[in-house]
């Protein structure tokens, strides 16, 4: 009887681990810089001391290089028929996804001149680079890995919180073997261990979002994560600020 009871208790404990939600933390904001509220942010990353941002919406999608004080140093626009999404720089190239066109564009990292394109098999959402491959989200719980050069899918990483798939993965940023991913339509950033795809915690921005919406009711969702080598910076679509987080 005791053995059966112990087995039952152990089973409940294991189930609670499997189905437990990863903890949520409220990040500490230590600084902020201005963000163009007309920018529907889809991708954000650092290139040296500059920030590179890609934006979305049909007729408004573009690629921008800007300083921390908000000065735009260079920019280019997508054709009006494309809805821009996430981006990342690798070597001399910047890769810039589109949403529903099954296409990604390649730009020269310095001149911002378009130099190529390649096909993607699903919608494009977020993009980063990890272990010699592009890592792309598409709104599902699965991250696709693309080989550089041929741009074919070489693998996929399912993202789980316990046994629960984590869907709506959007903008991405890699720091070592840790992936930070916006979850669309939430105030959370999932912190994911690679290559397992296990969510270890969430960064929750609900208090900051609530505070901002009272003053800026037309701003959209949290989206945009960049790492400067020491700190994470986050923003959102049509947000007035980019926030620097404590280490």
C-alpha atoms as one frame of an Amber mdcrd trajectory, in Angstrom:
protein
   0.000   0.000   0.000   2.837   2.350   0.938   4.649   1.521  -2.291   1.533
   2.318  -4.338   1.120   5.602  -2.475   4.751   6.560  -3.143   4.354   5.705
  -6.827   1.213   7.849  -6.962   2.932  10.805  -5.273   5.944  10.443  -7.558
   3.661  10.342 -10.602   1.906  13.541  -9.539   5.251  15.233  -8.916   6.562
  14.246 -12.338   3.350  15.403 -13.988   3.617  18.757 -12.243   7.131  19.153
 -13.634   6.138  18.109 -17.143   3.136  20.428 -17.298   4.451  23.229 -15.064
   4.701  26.637 -16.646   8.174  28.170 -16.641   8.538  31.042 -14.153   7.855
  34.645 -15.156  10.212  37.445 -14.220   9.732  41.195 -14.462  12.887  42.598
 -16.111  14.639  45.634 -14.692  14.816  48.571 -17.133  17.956  50.665 -16.695
  17.792  53.068 -19.660  15.774  54.017 -22.740  16.380  55.635 -26.116  13.867
  57.112 -28.594  12.150  54.914 -31.153  10.350  56.111 -34.281   6.679  55.487
 -33.582   5.964  55.084 -37.289   8.126  51.927 -37.313   6.177  48.677 -37.152
   9.166  46.809 -35.730   9.796  43.289 -37.019  13.545  42.811 -36.591  16.119
  44.503 -34.355  19.817  43.834 -33.817  23.089  45.606 -33.121  25.762  46.113
 -35.765  28.667  47.507 -33.781  27.363  50.604 -32.015  24.465  51.046 -34.449
  21.039  49.449 -34.365  19.587  47.866 -37.476  15.817  47.602 -37.632  13.454
  46.067 -40.156   9.817  47.094 -40.285   6.593  45.661 -41.660   3.241  46.528
 -43.242   2.543  46.661 -46.971   3.895  49.868 -48.470   5.844  50.726 -45.306
   8.389  47.921 -44.921  12.006  48.969 -44.724  15.539  48.400 -43.484  17.146
  51.078 -41.284  20.511  51.728 -39.695  20.303  54.187 -36.792  22.377  55.525
 -33.933  21.332  55.153 -30.318  20.133  58.752 -30.266  17.748  58.020 -33.145
  19.622  59.433 -36.160  18.974  57.343 -39.290  22.275  56.727 -41.090  20.961
  54.635 -43.970  17.746  53.018 -45.131  16.048  51.187 -47.966  12.467  50.110
 -48.625  10.837  46.935 -49.841   8.493  47.041 -52.817   4.931  47.807 -51.733
   3.800  44.238 -52.446   6.014  42.861 -49.661   5.329  42.835 -45.925   8.717
  42.885 -44.190   9.523  40.764 -41.163  12.596  39.744 -39.119  16.245  40.170
 -40.051  19.814  39.361 -39.060  23.335  40.158 -40.269  25.830  37.385 -40.986
  29.224  38.241 -42.410  28.794  40.868 -45.150  25.082  40.174 -45.577  21.790
  41.168 -44.019  18.948  38.698 -44.424  15.433  40.179 -44.367  12.306  38.005
 -44.319   8.921  38.670 -45.853   5.684  37.517 -44.271   3.604  35.675 -46.897
   5.636  35.908 -50.096   7.763  32.792 -49.333  10.806  34.965 -49.934  13.765
  36.457 -48.068  16.013  39.193 -49.404  19.778  39.541 -49.067  21.323  43.006
 -48.643  24.893  44.194 -48.477  25.638  44.923 -44.827  27.452  48.195 -45.587
  25.722  49.706 -48.602  22.196  48.314 -48.015  22.064  47.378 -51.710  20.009
  44.304 -52.521  22.244  41.483 -53.742  19.981  38.446 -53.842  16.988  36.555
 -52.534  16.000  33.022 -51.593  12.829  31.016 -51.030  11.413  30.153 -47.608
   8.858  27.320 -47.341   6.536  28.965 -44.809   5.588  32.415 -43.605   8.548
  34.396 -42.303   8.354  35.949 -38.827  11.598  36.225 -36.838  15.203  35.549
 -37.796  18.529  35.063 -36.044  21.765  33.087 -36.474  22.970  30.151 -34.374
  25.637  27.496 -34.913  26.311  28.265 -38.586  22.647  28.307 -39.601  19.854
  30.832 -39.870  17.137  30.205 -37.303  13.633  31.287 -38.356  10.261  31.481
 -36.630   6.991  31.335 -38.546   4.286  31.767 -35.909   4.284  28.095 -34.941
   6.082  26.369 -32.049   8.825  25.152 -34.404  11.999  26.994 -35.393  13.445
  26.169 -38.816  17.194  25.996 -39.427  18.496  27.104 -42.846  21.932  26.345
 -44.234  23.827  29.381 -45.446  24.603  29.268 -49.155  21.956  26.859 -50.359
  19.310  28.226 -47.977  17.609  24.862 -47.559  16.086  23.586 -44.316  18.561
  21.436 -42.386  16.656  21.010 -39.157  13.882  22.121 -36.852  13.726  22.856
 -33.135  10.380  22.385 -31.382   9.881  24.831 -28.505   8.151  23.488 -25.375
   7.256  24.670 -21.911   7.152  21.306 -20.184   5.069  19.248 -22.597   3.188
  22.266 -23.937   4.119  23.653 -27.383   4.838  27.388 -27.298   3.219  28.885
 -30.378   3.347  32.350 -31.951   7.126  32.652 -31.677   8.094  35.893 -33.378
  11.206  38.127 -33.216  14.370  36.288 -32.162  17.734  37.089 -30.582  20.486
  34.589 -29.693  22.973  35.071 -26.865  25.291  32.058 -26.742  23.025  29.028
 -26.504  20.092  31.026 -25.148  17.351  32.208 -27.486  15.070  35.121 -26.629
  11.769  35.033 -28.524   8.825  37.424 -28.518   5.498  35.618 -28.263   3.101
  37.478 -30.535   0.056  39.082 -28.938   1.516  38.698 -25.427   3.698  40.809
 -23.161   6.175  37.945 -22.775   9.600  37.084 -24.120  10.366  33.363 -23.872
  13.891  32.484 -22.744  14.728  29.238 -24.527  17.629  26.826 -24.046  19.210
  25.635 -27.295  19.329  23.085 -28.817  16.683  21.487 -26.570  14.027  24.150
 -27.264  13.027  24.127 -23.587  11.575  27.365 -22.201  13.384  28.070 -18.929
  11.587  31.299 -18.024   9.646  34.253 -19.411  10.408  37.966 -19.232   7.085
  39.644 -18.578   6.550  43.276 -19.643   2.853  43.598 -18.800   3.341  46.403
 -16.242   5.438  48.471 -18.661   3.003  47.834 -21.529   0.039  48.871 -19.384
   1.866  52.048 -18.349   2.744  52.923 -21.954  -0.741  52.267 -23.355  -2.251
  54.862 -21.050  -0.167  57.515 -22.824   0.269  55.900 -26.263  -2.993  54.026
 -27.025  -2.088  53.472 -30.685   1.078  51.507 -30.066   1.068  47.822 -31.005
   2.541  44.698 -29.388   5.928  44.035 -27.833   8.345  43.019 -30.603  12.047
  43.610 -31.072  15.022  42.224 -29.138  18.674  43.221 -29.581  21.847  42.345
 -27.653  24.768  44.785 -27.478  27.289  42.322 -26.053  26.327  43.104 -22.462
  22.653  44.004 -22.269  19.378  43.195 -23.972  17.333  46.015 -25.530  13.629
  45.602 -26.283  10.914  47.569 -28.038   7.610  47.047 -29.818   5.688  47.885
 -32.961   5.047  51.648 -33.008   6.553  52.061 -29.541   8.033  55.416 -28.475
  11.065  53.909 -26.740  13.657  51.146 -26.901  14.459  49.895 -23.399  17.795
  48.681 -22.073  17.517  45.852 -19.558  19.751  45.117 -16.583  22.188  42.273
 -17.093
